[in-house]
Amino acid sequence: MKKNFWKNKKVFITGINGFVGGNICKELVLLGANVTGLIRNQNQKTLLFVEQLHKKINLVKGSIDNKETLKRILLEQNIEICFHLAAQVEVGIARNYPSLTWESNIRGTYNFLEAVREQGKKIKAVVIASSDKAYGDYPKNKMPYKEHYETRAKFPYDVSKACADLIAKSYTSELFNLPIAITRFTNIYGPGQTNFSALIPDCIKTALGYGNFIPRSNGNNVRDFLYIKDVTSLYLLIAKDLFINPKKIKGQIFNAGSNKPKKIKDIIKIIFKHANQKNKFLKIFNKFKNKKAIGEIEYQYMDYKKVKKYFAWFPKYNFEKGIKETFDWYKKNIKKLI
């Protein structure tokens, strides 16, 4: 494969103003791609604006639920490769307002894929961002999740991702034969995650003295985390392979995780320890040590066997190294984000 594969490639990213979308954009700009992004609002407290990426790409204001806008972007920009990342990602919002989440994550996905279908063969690769939550609740002895597991989603956010996956799979069938791959990655963290309802940004914000972190549970739930630079590299590998050899991976689901899960309370402890805030950590958990999470799965984590086989990919960042880089980025930029 050519090292300059991405130079001048015409790439469309939905959800470009989000955490993962912004980081994929950043890498593509460095590689010389022509990037177009769909942006719903001009929220400037994001990686896209903090690092001035918006000046280096083509931004189109619009919503994922407007198919005509999507069709116009794909046609006018001669798009070749798509990353569909736009979604409502907050579990709490999904629990309180499920219909809003389904509108975004389900309707948004079929609107987007209909727009792609109507372009015929012009688009060579489409990567759909799903989630480990699509698998639903499996017992501890079935961890890590495997790509062949059926989806058992029952909570609103999880259901939205499982439904979107089924819709995407239908577009890879012999009826439409679109070049689509689906990613189900574990929890992602790193520079540019400006959703402060997420665990790691919330903890760091508090550790830096700008917030009041309140755990949703006693911290005994088990989760896995991947650093954003590892995630970005894998997204680009999948899209590149799909473009060059679609028969090999069209319709495939790819999991990714570190296969080194941790209890939530241990993750939080590492963050506060890095900030020299051990006493603050102890004070927080003395208040919530008996609290149980509602509407959350107890054990979730992934391995990376399949993506290693297909793309020779493996995570290069351990959690401690990733947290250091993440913490340093927030320390530098926190005042721009709050």
Secondary structure, DSSP 8 states (H G I E B T S, - for coil): --TTTTTT-EEEEETTTSHHHHHHHHHHHHTT-EEEEEESS---SSHHHHTTGGGGSEEEE--TT-HHHHHHHHHHTT--EEEE------HHHHHH-HHHHHIIIIIHHHHHHHHHHTTTTS--EEEEE--GGGGB---GGG-SB-TTS--B--SHHHHHHHHHHHHHHHHTSTTT---EEEEEE-EEESTT---TTSHHHHHHHHHTTS-----SS-S--EE-EEEHHHHHHHHHHHHHHHHH-HHHHTT-EEEE--S--EEHHHHHHHHHHHTT-HHHHHHHHHHHTT---SS--SB--B--HHHHHHH-------HHHHHHHHHHHHHHHHHHH-
